């Protein structure tokens, strides 16, 4: 028999010598298993010890301090404007991931301005917000709109909602909702009860038994505060409020005045008369 090796023929491997491919395969399987164990351990440790770093990990409740600080910054930027907090709203139904439901928390600040002064109000606030928020006003759908980044995935938005009315909104974005209701800064109370009661009496409305109070910390200390009540659906003339303070806005369905450091807003444009009394951030 000839010892020549035919072209295209691989000689058989001896039984006592495993192929290099088998050795590589066993090494790859072992390395993959070790990596999986390491990754699982790191994940376990991170979940229990590392602080959250993206909004998908932070709950709505964890974002509340950032949101309230941002709302206080907006009030400080408004200065002596005619403003009031709106009640915080939790909106459910968004998706944090394809498998996890989420919710967002929104805090609003309504501002009454002279008709035609909406853009000026937005630009004034944009100039006064912290520089690292990168606040700016640009036209959108034919109307000016403010956008800013308060950090930690909390966004600030300002837009014209009606002639002479601007609304600023601070929003957490979609996050996991805590098991408890997130209303730590919506509290029952009457710290501005005297001003609110005086307005109710002037309008011939009964004193509200349990007004809503919304608070937010001011950048330089102290708190900004709004107390709100719904005061019935019967028609009313807001002119009865004129003796109570210096008028800031005087329109048929909207009236705002200042009494000392307190701003009182009356809004008769909806299905109910709504009254609010607010104190802002000094300086």
VMD Tcl script that draws the C-alpha trace (Angstrom):
set ca {
  {0.00 0.00 0.00}
  {1.30 3.42 -0.90}
  {2.07 5.91 1.96}
  {0.99 8.89 -0.12}
  {-1.93 10.93 1.24}
  {-4.69 11.52 -1.24}
  {-5.68 15.12 -1.92}
  {-8.67 16.26 0.15}
  {-8.28 13.48 2.71}
  {-7.76 14.27 6.44}
  {-6.06 11.51 8.40}
  {-8.05 10.27 11.43}
  {-7.24 11.73 14.85}
  {-5.74 9.35 17.33}
  {-8.19 8.46 20.19}
  {-5.80 9.67 22.89}
  {-5.53 13.18 21.41}
  {-8.73 15.33 21.67}
  {-9.05 17.96 19.00}
  {-8.19 21.60 19.70}
  {-11.78 22.51 18.78}
  {-13.16 20.37 21.61}
  {-10.80 21.97 24.09}
  {-11.87 25.44 22.94}
  {-15.55 24.49 23.18}
  {-15.17 23.26 26.78}
  {-13.28 26.45 27.71}
  {-15.97 28.63 26.10}
  {-18.76 26.84 27.97}
  {-16.92 27.22 31.29}
  {-16.18 30.91 30.65}
  {-19.80 31.61 29.72}
  {-21.07 29.92 32.87}
  {-18.60 31.88 35.03}
  {-19.63 35.16 33.37}
  {-23.33 34.40 33.96}
  {-22.67 33.74 37.67}
  {-20.63 36.96 37.95}
  {-23.29 39.03 36.16}
  {-26.04 37.63 38.39}
  {-24.01 38.47 41.48}
  {-23.30 42.02 40.31}
  {-26.98 42.55 39.49}
  {-28.01 41.32 42.95}
  {-25.50 43.65 44.61}
  {-26.47 46.65 42.45}
  {-30.19 46.28 43.11}
  {-29.62 46.25 46.87}
  {-26.78 48.74 47.26}
  {-26.37 51.12 44.30}
  {-28.47 54.30 44.04}
  {-30.71 54.52 40.98}
  {-29.08 56.23 38.01}
  {-31.81 56.40 35.37}
  {-35.47 57.28 35.55}
  {-36.58 53.71 34.89}
  {-35.06 52.81 38.27}
  {-36.31 55.82 40.24}
  {-39.86 55.73 41.51}
  {-42.24 58.67 41.33}
  {-41.85 59.13 45.08}
  {-38.06 59.34 44.76}
  {-38.49 62.12 42.19}
  {-40.81 64.25 44.38}
  {-37.97 66.25 46.07}
  {-36.51 67.16 42.67}
  {-39.94 68.11 41.36}
  {-40.84 70.33 44.34}
  {-37.45 72.07 44.27}
  {-37.96 72.78 40.57}
  {-41.44 74.17 41.25}
  {-39.93 76.47 43.88}
  {-37.33 77.66 41.36}
  {-40.10 78.53 38.90}
  {-41.95 80.55 41.56}
  {-38.75 82.38 42.49}
  {-38.21 83.21 38.81}
  {-41.76 84.58 38.55}
  {-41.02 87.28 41.12}
  {-44.07 89.45 41.82}
  {-46.33 87.95 39.13}
  {-49.92 86.89 39.76}
  {-49.47 83.14 40.19}
  {-50.82 80.07 41.98}
  {-49.87 76.40 42.24}
  {-52.29 73.91 40.77}
  {-52.85 70.61 42.61}
  {-50.26 67.94 41.71}
  {-51.60 65.28 39.36}
  {-50.53 61.63 39.13}
  {-51.16 60.28 35.63}
  {-51.19 56.50 35.30}
  {-51.07 54.36 32.18}
  {-47.62 54.98 30.69}
  {-45.10 52.17 30.20}
  {-41.73 52.18 31.94}
  {-40.79 49.03 29.99}
  {-42.83 46.79 27.69}
  {-43.66 44.68 30.76}
  {-44.02 47.34 33.47}
  {-46.70 49.98 33.95}
  {-45.70 53.39 35.21}
  {-47.02 56.82 36.13}
  {-45.90 60.44 36.05}
  {-46.33 63.27 38.55}
  {-47.01 66.79 37.28}
  {-46.96 70.01 39.28}
  {-48.37 73.14 37.63}
  {-48.00 76.87 38.25}
  {-50.66 79.11 36.65}
  {-49.75 82.71 35.91}
  {-52.07 85.55 34.89}
  {-50.45 88.22 32.71}
  {-51.76 91.12 30.61}
  {-53.04 89.87 27.26}
  {-50.13 89.99 24.82}
  {-47.52 89.61 27.57}
  {-47.35 85.81 27.51}
  {-44.03 85.50 25.63}
  {-42.41 88.15 27.80}
  {-43.40 86.19 30.92}
  {-41.95 82.96 29.50}
  {-38.68 84.64 28.50}
  {-38.33 86.36 31.89}
  {-38.63 83.04 33.70}
  {-36.20 81.37 31.26}
  {-33.58 84.05 32.00}
  {-33.97 83.61 35.76}
  {-33.86 79.82 35.95}
  {-30.50 78.18 36.82}
  {-28.04 78.31 33.92}
  {-27.45 74.55 33.95}
  {-31.15 73.98 33.23}
  {-30.50 75.31 29.69}
  {-33.91 77.00 29.65}
  {-35.06 78.54 26.40}
  {-38.17 79.80 24.65}
  {-38.89 78.87 21.06}
  {-42.00 78.99 18.87}
  {-44.02 75.79 18.65}
  {-47.23 75.46 16.64}
  {-47.38 79.23 16.37}
  {-47.03 79.85 20.12}
  {-43.97 80.42 22.36}
  {-42.95 77.54 24.58}
  {-40.39 77.26 27.35}
  {-38.43 74.07 27.91}
  {-35.85 73.36 30.61}
  {-34.12 70.40 32.22}
  {-34.23 70.46 36.03}
  {-31.99 67.39 36.27}
  {-32.60 63.74 37.14}
  {-35.04 63.41 34.22}
  {-37.40 66.08 35.58}
  {-38.58 68.45 32.84}
  {-39.95 71.99 33.05}
  {-42.38 73.24 30.44}
  {-44.07 76.61 29.99}
  {-46.79 77.39 27.49}
  {-49.63 79.76 26.70}
  {-52.94 78.10 27.60}
  {-55.21 81.09 26.94}
  {-54.95 84.81 26.26}
  {-53.37 86.29 29.37}
  {-52.67 82.92 31.00}
  {-49.42 80.92 31.08}
  {-48.94 77.55 32.70}
  {-45.61 76.18 33.86}
  {-45.45 72.43 34.44}
  {-42.81 70.37 36.22}
  {-43.03 66.69 35.29}
  {-41.23 63.56 36.48}
  {-41.78 61.60 33.28}
  {-42.88 57.97 33.32}
  {-41.58 56.04 36.35}
  {-42.55 53.19 38.63}
  {-45.30 54.33 40.99}
  {-44.73 53.87 44.71}
  {-47.16 51.73 46.67}
  {-48.34 54.78 48.63}
  {-50.09 57.80 47.17}
  {-47.60 60.47 46.19}
  {-49.17 63.60 47.65}
  {-46.64 64.63 50.27}
  {-46.81 68.26 49.13}
  {-50.62 68.43 48.88}
  {-51.76 68.99 52.44}
  {-54.92 70.10 54.27}
  {-54.43 73.34 56.10}
  {-55.29 77.02 56.50}
  {-52.03 79.02 56.77}
  {-53.44 81.61 54.33}
  {-56.97 81.25 55.64}
  {-57.46 84.93 56.55}
  {-56.88 86.18 53.00}
  {-58.94 83.39 51.48}
  {-61.80 83.87 53.93}
  {-61.87 87.62 53.23}
  {-62.23 86.95 49.50}
  {-64.99 84.39 50.08}
  {-66.92 86.80 52.32}
  {-66.59 89.61 49.76}
  {-68.08 87.33 47.11}
  {-70.85 86.14 49.41}
  {-69.58 82.58 49.57}
  {-69.28 80.41 52.70}
  {-65.88 79.75 54.19}
  {-64.43 76.52 52.80}
  {-64.02 73.87 55.52}
  {-60.96 72.11 54.09}
  {-58.95 73.96 51.42}
  {-56.06 72.31 49.58}
  {-52.56 73.49 50.30}
  {-49.64 73.02 47.89}
  {-46.10 73.88 48.98}
  {-42.64 73.86 47.44}
  {-39.24 74.87 48.85}
  {-37.73 78.19 47.77}
  {-34.12 78.24 46.50}
  {-33.00 80.65 49.24}
  {-34.98 79.00 52.03}
  {-38.56 79.07 53.18}
  {-41.46 77.79 51.11}
  {-43.79 78.97 48.39}
  {-47.38 78.14 49.23}
  {-50.83 78.13 47.65}
  {-54.16 77.46 49.36}
  {-57.02 76.72 46.96}
  {-60.78 76.30 47.24}
  {-63.69 75.73 44.91}
  {-66.40 78.24 45.78}
  {-69.54 77.13 43.94}
  {-70.94 77.34 40.43}
  {-73.32 80.30 40.81}
  {-72.48 83.40 38.72}
  {-70.55 86.05 40.62}
  {-69.11 89.51 39.98}
  {-65.41 89.64 40.77}
  {-65.62 93.42 41.18}
  {-66.45 92.78 44.84}
  {-62.79 91.92 45.38}
  {-61.46 95.34 44.38}
  {-61.47 96.87 47.89}
  {-59.32 94.02 49.25}
  {-55.96 94.87 47.65}
  {-53.96 96.29 44.77}
  {-55.28 94.91 41.48}
  {-52.77 92.96 39.38}
  {-55.12 91.52 36.73}
  {-58.68 92.77 36.16}
  {-60.76 90.86 33.63}
  {-64.40 89.78 33.55}
  {-63.70 86.18 34.58}
  {-60.25 86.58 36.16}
  {-59.13 88.88 38.91}
  {-55.88 89.00 40.86}
  {-54.80 91.34 43.64}
  {-52.01 91.63 46.19}
  {-52.64 92.02 49.90}
  {-49.29 92.51 51.61}
  {-47.15 89.55 50.55}
  {-50.16 87.43 49.53}
  {-51.44 87.13 45.96}
  {-55.12 86.21 45.63}
  {-56.45 84.85 42.32}
  {-60.12 84.45 41.43}
  {-61.06 82.43 38.34}
  {-64.72 82.34 37.33}
  {-64.11 80.98 33.84}
  {-64.76 77.28 34.50}
  {-67.62 75.27 35.88}
  {-66.80 76.55 39.40}
  {-65.47 79.71 40.92}
  {-61.95 78.94 42.13}
  {-60.03 81.04 44.61}
  {-56.39 80.77 45.63}
  {-54.09 82.64 47.98}
  {-50.33 82.32 47.50}
  {-47.05 83.49 49.01}
  {-43.93 83.28 46.88}
  {-40.17 83.25 47.33}
  {-38.53 86.43 48.64}
  {-35.81 87.92 46.49}
}
mol new
graphics top color blue
foreach p $ca { graphics top sphere $p radius 0.5 }
foreach p [lrange $ca 0 end-1] q [lrange $ca 1 end] { graphics top cylinder $p $q radius 0.2 }
display resetview
